[in-house]
């Protein structure tokens, strides 16, 4: 398993995120839902409706 570097923050968006969203949509969700700067260097994790898919966004 590959993990994040030491000191990297990981944010998990609670609830369901549409898996059709692209990079721009996930960045907007990071700002709106998580209230974080999407260019901060953190990793943002978003879960699909069925729970079998996860999308990660890292800047």
Residue, then its C-alpha position, 0 to 999 in steps of 0.5 A: x500500500x502506498x501512503x501519503x508522506x509524513x505531515x500530509x493532511x487527508x480529508x474525507x468527505x462524508x456522504x456521497x459524491x457523484x463519481x462523474x465529477x472531474x478534477x474541477x468538480x472535486x476541487x469545488x466540492x473540497x471548497x464547499x463541503x470540506x471548507x478547505x483550500x483545494x490547492x493546499x497540498x492535502x489529499x481529499x477523498x470522495x466516496x461513491x454512492x454504492x461505497x465501492x469507489x473512491x476518488x482522491x484529489x491531491x494538489 
